[in-house]
Amino acid sequence: QVQLVESGGGLVQAGGSLRLSCTASGRTFSMYAMGWFRQAPGKEREIVAAITWSGGSTYSADSVKGRFTISRDNAKNTGYLQMNSLKPEDTAVYYCAAQKIIYSNRYSNDLNEYDYWGQGTQVTVSS
């Protein structure tokens, strides 16, 4: 079983930056792709970004391209989401997730394919 613990959420001013962290712990038997998702009030949970185990390939949603960057440090069992040029519409609960995989260069943008989830962290962007 894998546990994911998130940190870094908070209140920021529009145009500001924030970095979220997600640290994995527990017994790991395979490689994991990582993803970040968010859910705003009244909306469905949506993908923000995803990254392969190797870190060589990433995906970013159109709404955050050019502003958000996903990365990971496998030696620290930690994934990151760097958020720049934040907008009020970025306000949401942000979740990290891990997908059990056997190919180091693959990931999924489908939340139903992820196996483990963090507890979520609130990000609020003031106008």
Summary of the structure (lengths in Angstrom):
residues: 127
radius of gyration: 13.7
end to end distance: 40.2
largest distance: 44.2
contacts: 394
relative contact order: 0.32
helix: 7%
strand: 53%
